C-alpha cells in the first residue's frame, strides 16, 4: 500500500511560480496510473505565470479562493470546485483570498516538465 503525506512531502517552486509537491506520480512512485497528482499552494495576492501544458489538467480547490483564467475566460473558484483545463490552453490562477490558495492538480497523461511552457 502506498500512502503519501503532504506533511512529509518536499515542495518546490514550479516553472509557473506555484509552490507544489508531487503527491503521486508514476515516475517517482513506480506505480501504474494514467495521471499525476500534485498539491499546490499560492500565497495571498499571488498568481501563477500564464502557461500551457500538453496534457489535460484538473484543478480541485481545497482552501481559499482563486480566479482561474483559461484562454479568454475567467471564473472565480472556491473550495469544493474542480475546473477542467483543456490541453494546450493558455492558463493561470490568481489567489483572490486573504489566505493561502490550496488546490490539487490532476494531470493526464502524467505531468512532464518538457510538456509545459511559459506563455508570453
C-alpha positions as CSV (number, residue, x, y, z in Angstrom):
1,X,0.0,0.0,0.0
2,X,1.4,3.4,-1.0
3,X,0.4,6.3,1.3
4,X,1.8,9.8,0.8
5,X,1.7,12.5,3.4
6,X,1.7,16.2,2.5
7,X,3.3,17.0,5.8
8,X,6.3,14.9,4.8
9,X,6.5,15.9,1.1
10,X,9.1,18.1,-0.4
11,X,7.8,21.3,-2.0
12,X,9.4,23.2,-4.8
13,X,8.6,26.3,-6.9
14,X,7.4,25.2,-10.3
15,X,8.1,26.8,-13.7
16,X,4.8,28.7,-13.4
17,X,5.8,30.0,-9.9
18,X,3.4,27.8,-8.0
19,X,4.7,26.1,-4.8
20,X,3.9,22.4,-5.1
21,X,4.7,18.8,-4.3
22,X,4.0,15.8,-6.5
23,X,1.9,13.6,-4.3
24,X,1.5,10.7,-6.7
25,X,3.5,10.3,-10.0
26,X,4.3,7.1,-11.9
27,X,7.9,8.2,-12.5
28,X,8.6,8.8,-8.8
29,X,6.5,6.1,-7.1
30,X,6.9,3.2,-9.5
31,X,3.2,2.8,-9.8
32,X,0.8,2.3,-12.7
33,X,-1.6,5.2,-13.1
34,X,-2.6,7.3,-16.0
35,X,-2.3,10.6,-14.2
36,X,-0.2,12.5,-11.7
37,X,-1.5,14.4,-8.7
38,X,0.2,17.4,-7.1
39,X,-0.7,19.6,-4.2
40,X,-0.2,23.3,-5.0
41,X,-0.1,26.4,-2.8
42,X,-0.3,30.1,-3.8
43,X,0.1,32.8,-1.1
44,X,-2.5,35.6,-0.8
45,X,-2.3,38.1,-3.7
46,X,0.0,35.9,-5.8
47,X,-0.7,34.2,-9.1
48,X,0.9,31.6,-11.3
49,X,2.5,32.7,-14.5
50,X,0.5,32.2,-17.7
51,X,1.5,28.8,-19.1
52,X,0.2,25.9,-21.2
53,X,0.6,22.2,-20.7
54,X,0.2,19.5,-23.4
55,X,-1.8,17.3,-21.0
56,X,-5.4,17.7,-19.7
57,X,-5.3,19.3,-16.2
58,X,-8.0,19.5,-13.5
59,X,-7.6,21.8,-10.5
60,X,-9.6,20.9,-7.4
61,X,-9.7,23.8,-4.8
62,X,-9.2,22.7,-1.2
63,X,-8.8,26.1,0.6
64,X,-9.0,29.8,-0.4
65,X,-10.5,31.4,-3.5
66,X,-8.9,31.6,-6.9
67,X,-9.6,33.4,-10.1
68,X,-9.0,30.9,-12.9
69,X,-8.1,32.1,-16.4
70,X,-8.3,29.7,-19.3
71,X,-7.9,31.1,-22.8
72,X,-10.2,34.2,-22.8
73,X,-12.4,33.1,-19.9
74,X,-12.1,33.8,-16.2
75,X,-14.1,32.4,-13.3
76,X,-13.8,32.5,-9.5
77,X,-13.3,29.2,-7.8
78,X,-13.9,28.2,-4.2
79,X,-13.3,25.1,-2.1
80,X,-15.1,22.0,-3.4
81,X,-14.9,23.1,-7.0
82,X,-13.0,21.5,-9.9
83,X,-12.1,23.1,-13.2
84,X,-11.2,21.3,-16.4
85,X,-8.2,22.8,-18.3
86,X,-8.0,21.5,-21.9
87,X,-4.6,20.6,-23.2
88,X,-2.5,23.4,-24.8
89,X,-4.7,26.1,-23.2
90,X,-3.1,29.3,-22.0
91,X,-4.0,29.4,-18.3
92,X,-3.1,30.7,-14.9
93,X,-4.7,31.1,-11.5
94,X,-4.7,34.0,-9.1
95,X,-5.2,33.8,-5.3
96,X,-8.0,36.3,-4.6
97,X,-8.4,35.5,-0.9
98,X,-6.6,36.6,2.3
99,X,-5.4,33.1,3.0
100,X,-3.3,30.5,1.0
101,X,-5.0,29.1,-2.0
102,X,-4.5,25.3,-1.9
103,X,-5.5,23.0,-4.7
104,X,-4.8,19.6,-6.2
105,X,-3.5,19.4,-9.8
106,X,-4.5,16.2,-11.6
107,X,-2.7,15.8,-14.9
108,X,-3.3,13.2,-17.6
109,X,-1.2,11.9,-19.1
110,X,1.2,12.4,-16.1
111,X,2.9,15.8,-15.9
112,X,6.3,16.1,-17.5
113,X,8.5,19.3,-17.4
114,X,9.1,19.2,-21.1
115,X,5.3,19.3,-21.7
116,X,4.9,22.7,-20.0
117,X,5.8,26.1,-21.4
118,X,5.5,29.7,-20.2
119,X,3.3,31.9,-22.3
120,X,4.3,35.5,-23.3
